[in-house]
Amino acid sequence: MPEIRVTPLGAGQDVGRSCILVSIAGKNVMLDCGMHMGFNDDRRFPDFSYITQNGRLTDFLDCVIISHFHLDHCGALPYFSEMVGYDGPIYMTHPTQAICPILLEDYRKIAVDKKGEANFFTSQMIKDCMKKVVAVHLHQTVQVDDELEIKAYYAGHVLGAAMFQIKVGSESVVYTGDYNMTPDRHLGAAWIDKCRPNLLITESTYATTIRDSKRCRERDFLKKVHETVERGGKVLIPVFALGRAQELCILLETFWERMNLKVPIYFSTGLTEKANHYYKLFIPWTNQKIRKTFVQRNMFEFKHIKAFDRAFADNPGPMVVFATPGMLHAGQSLQIFRKWAGNEKNMVIMPGYCVQGTVGHKILSGQRKLEMEGRQVLEVKMQVEYMSFSAHADAKGIMQLVGQAEPESVLLVHGEAKKMEFLKQKIEQELRLLPEAKKPRLLHGTLIMKDSNFRLVSSEQALKELGLAEHQLRFTCRVHLHDTRKEQETALRVYSHLKSVLKDHCVQHLPDGSVTVESVLLQAAAPSEDPGTKVLLVSWTYQDEELGSFLTSLLKKGLPQAPS
Amino acid sequence: MAAHLKKRVYEEFTKVVQPQEEIATKKLRLTKPSKSAALHIDLCKATSPADALQYLLQFARKPVEAESVEGVVRILLEHYYKENDPSVRLKIASLLGLLSKTAGFSPDCIMDDAINILQNEKSHQVLAQLLDTLLAIGTKLPENQAIQMRLVDVACKHLTDTSHGVRNKCLQLLGNLGSLEKSVTKDAEGLAARDVQKIIGDYFSDQDPRVRTAAIKAMLQLHERGLKLHQTIYNQACKLLSDDYEQVRSAAVQLIWVVSQLYPESIVPIPSSNEEIRLVDDAFGKICHMVSDGSWVVRVQAAKLLGSMEQVSSHFLEQTLDKKLMSDLRRKRTAHERAKELYSSGEFSSGRKWGDDAPKEEVDTGAVNLIESGACGAFVHGLEDEMYEVRIAAVEALCMLAQSSPSFAEKCLDFLVDMFNDEIEEVRLQSIHTMRKISNNITLREDQLDTVLAVLEDSSRDIREALHELLCCTNVSTKEGIHLALVELLKNLTKYPTDRDSIWKCLKFLGSRHPTLVLPLVPELLSTHPFFDTAEPDMDDPAYIAVLVLIFNAAKTCPTMPALFSDHTFRHYAYLRDSLSHLVPALRLPGRKLVSSAVSPSIIPQEDPSQQFLQQSLERVYSLQHLDPQGAQELLEFTIRDLQRLGELQSELAGVADFSATYLRCQLLLIKALQEKLWNVAAPLYLKQSDLASAAAKQIMEETYKMEFMYSGVENKQVVIIHHMRLQAKALQLIVTARTTRGLDPLFGMCEKFLQEVDFFQRYFIADLPHLQDSFVDKLLDLMPRLMTSKPAEVVKILQTMLRQSAFLHLPLPEQIHKASATIIEPAGESDNPLRFTSGLVVALDVDATLEHVQDPQNTVKVQVLYPDGQAQMIHPKPADFRNPGPGRHRLITQVYLSHTAWTGMPGGSEAAAGLQLQCSHSKMPLDGGW
């Protein structure tokens, strides 16, 4: 059995910089190529020298697969392909291909223009890199070369996120990327068929969490927004441009529609507008509701949500604003926050996690007085709410996916080591993976080797083709019975005895005095020397060995006393 | 409308008649050259298999009569033996199956042949088709045990075939025909009797998923036919739950469900432990597990079946709503639990802290089960599913289980309330209805009520109305809850004024259900002040009326309440008691005369006297025969008046009273018509006089049609009488025409038509004729032979005398009779704003109507729009526009598109007349009947 080697270049036991090298049967595949948010030095990209010390990347790798457009899964791609040098194919889904360059460009801008980093990849490099991308459809089997094939499955998480099955010969690996097992307002749940891979590489961000139902959170969110707006307050929702932003937009949009509300909702312009455009285009990747209704109306064509202008922040009256970035550390969201913080009627809702040190984190941990730049002190009177809308599978979801795919073994990545330990135990305990997946089946047949061709055919056909006569292998056995009666009667007794014991088999009494059970033949004979005993000849074919030996053992026990 | 009605009914009449004629013509066709011969010639002509196939296809399109089936079958079989091409043989085999289904043909004669050819057949497809044919034959002869046995044997022999199609059909055959008794009947050849269940069970592990599915289906078929499945099947089926193929899993879920219903109480061991549980619990757990299956088809199936497993123990049932939350290995409370806790601790609005939901206790890592073998969280998953089909199925299942278990109802409340926020309206509506169904078992907490009430702002009318109905039968626990509900309903009222009626009704029930909770709210609601007089509110304000409806209904069972009313409240009460009597009950007000003493409670509850009165007045009419015409007329007039009044007073008896009154009116008209002077005068002189008689005839016809179609619950007994009355009217019409027209030609036709009608009458109601002793038709039928041969003039004469002599038929009262009626809520009549639209363009008019006691409204109700120029337009509403809020009640909410070309009737009308005026009041609701 060819071995499967997995080398994580990143995100082995942490989150960020996802990059996993898999070798199956001599084929090398790189899964994801991400960057790490937490570092600004060389550590932000995976260490490709692990590969390059033995030669060029292109020679070593057969293909690269990107699971979705989040930067921790694709952020290092231009660096990898243009600066380190890789010319082979890069596979990703269509939405990822469309959105990925926008995010890369944005990332580049912040790194180069804002932080002034040198030796960073350029816009041209992003473009060149994207030229190497081959887009795949869901469930489309792509032959990378003669032996290596890949196939994408739906993963939820974000638009265009996919899980990939990599197959070489009979060996296969499934890489999940990030996925979500509970559907949300704009995406469906991850799904995979029972492909029984040898190895399942799954993320485990929430390895030790079982989440509450999404509905409660949604309801809370809507209720809070609704109440604030009704009071005449303003609601600020800091978001990142892609993913959760669209989900919340849809949530609010449908709620506004249902409740017939007229309060304006604004969305900060720029990146988000571009992204929304792609969301409109990739309807097949969204959830059932959007897919079913887009003919009447595309859910991403928002009726109530309009583009935000800086001047609107000072408008009187209630409003809801989505603004970037999501952690309130800079940009538009922070500006609006400073304007509105003083009024207790207003509210800010943080829909996601905030890194330590950001304004978002401070207010969430209850700080009411913030020091801004220039020694200003900002008093926060507005309400602060936290609401987690996360799109990773929780422990139950991971188990569910493992159960669906029925792999031989599971590899946990993209999570914390301690949490993985727990999940590992659970998987071992509850799923009892392994061999059953490929169970052996008994097969009767003949392998014909002819002109260097192999064929498996039924034995009858093989005999016919080769012009051979069938040989029968019969076992025979003598059983001595104590019976003083005649042979005929003995046979009859044997017959009735067997008839009563073997209900499922066809027991027949032939006119010549012998008894047959399927192919087993029984004949009673009287040896000349001892009239008190009868010899029972039992004969059966090789195929009926089981039945034959059962019968002999049965008969050796003797016949039941005949009714007189 | 009347003319229209009549026309339509005539249409129906002729429609009913036609098929009979067709049958007659068909019979004639039998004498034509036989089909078999033609087929034979065709098949002989065929040069290639493709040709033959074409002929067979053509042949299959035409029906074959039972008499010629046998011949055709012989021809087909003959060709079958000759044919080499499998596709033609396949078609022949399928034709054999089709033919054996022909009514009136006994297929046992072709069975031998079919089995014969089956033995020699090599092609798998043809084999499968032949087995299908045998199945058709077998199902046609359910009584013949021997044949069934034989067929089962054949099926068993072919079970080992290599093709899945053949095995499929064999299993199907076994499922449909396998003998139900396990008795050990022996075949002639000495073969052991076959235990069909065991044979089918062996194929549960077939290599082909289609065969596995077929095997399970066959097993289910056996169950449906009444065979008691063995319990051993349960284990086999459980293994199939982890099959790779969804159709197998889906069928297996069904099978498990069946077994669990058969042996709910038997005990099964839990694998890998020593414990044992009831089978139904085990099955419940397994099906619950399938709610998180990979295929949505299986999930829907599983969720649906859960609902019908009522024997499951409550411990397991409650697990379905339980999902142990944890965060970083620490136990977390669900939002539901938190809400409950907040509520009980008295501190309400919260969530201001980050980490409010912070995990508390540490979880023992060993104790956490991520994939519970049991039922854990099945509904939590089902309700969160991606596909709305699964969610709806889960909600339905919740509903059924909650109805049978009050404690479960209490538990599932939170989840149902959550479903009110689903993204798909159907799911929201379904969950509201579910909630209403289980509302007897539950009391809403304040925070739950809050969530429920939030939905009142939904823009969908269906949702809002469903919610109003839910509130009608909800129990609220606190006075704040009532206040909250009232405030939200009033908010709803201002936002959607069209909901007025529904909200008033809702408040009526809310008030009468919670009098004690309303009591402390009264001063606040009426804004009374202990010392000062407050301003009198506007009586026409719907919101104020809503508040009053709530209070008055609560006051009905709470005698202390009226003391809190101020003067104007009493005045308003009197006004509302009159104008909205269905919403405002009669109150006993202290120190005042009962305002509505006329309808004081003493009269209402006594039902018997009015029933008696009805009977008496109808019995009086019996004596009609013995009175002189003048007296009879008077008696009828009085009785009709009495009945009408009774109908107005007693709504329960309205249907019966109206029905009888209509009948009596017909009789009255008939008598009056016969009293006319014209009969005594020579015909030509009194042309004009006959107007009254012919008008009477017309009216009787109209009334009889109304009686037949506008009441629900009319039985055959009544239909006969009604038709009899109509026949009399027709006779009257004939006589009048005969007297007033000159020339015999038109009379001939009319006479013939009338006699035809009599003939129909006789044919339709042949069974009821004995009841019609001494009546018009009785006598008429006696004289029928004479009438057939005599001249029109003579016929008329006979009819005239008979009409006068015939006895008055007593109309037996049906058990339950209701007059069908329709009220148009929208567009309101006499609207001040006429509808304007531009000629040539289309304008949509919302129509909202309640239909009472209309049978099959989808087909019978149409909307008629009358335009000012006299044009009428019939519009057929879509079936989806009808909703069924209660028994006997329908609601039509639809849009009618109005359009009109340029006004032609206007003097000097030209294209310039762009604006058209249309009064809203003229859209009527004619009720159309059909048979």
Interface residues (C-beta under 8 A of the other chain):
Chain A: T182 P183 R185 G188 A189 W191 I192 D193 K194 T208 T209 I210 R211 D212 S213 K214 R215 C216 R217 E218 R219 D220 L222 K223 K224 H226 T254 E257 R258 M259 N260 N287 Q288 K289 L364 S365 G366 Q383 V384 E385 Y386 A395 K396 M399 Q400 G403 Q404 K419 F422 Q425 K426 E430 L431 K503 D504 H505 C506 V507 Q508
Chain B: G190 L191 A192 K198 D244 S292 G294 K323 K324 L325 M326 S327 D328 L329 K332 T334 A335 H336 G351 R352 K353 W354 G355 D357 T365 V368 N369 L370 I371 G377 V380 L383 E384 D385 E386 M387 Y388 F415 D418 M419 N421 D422 E423 I424 T451 A454 E457 D458 S459 S460 K495
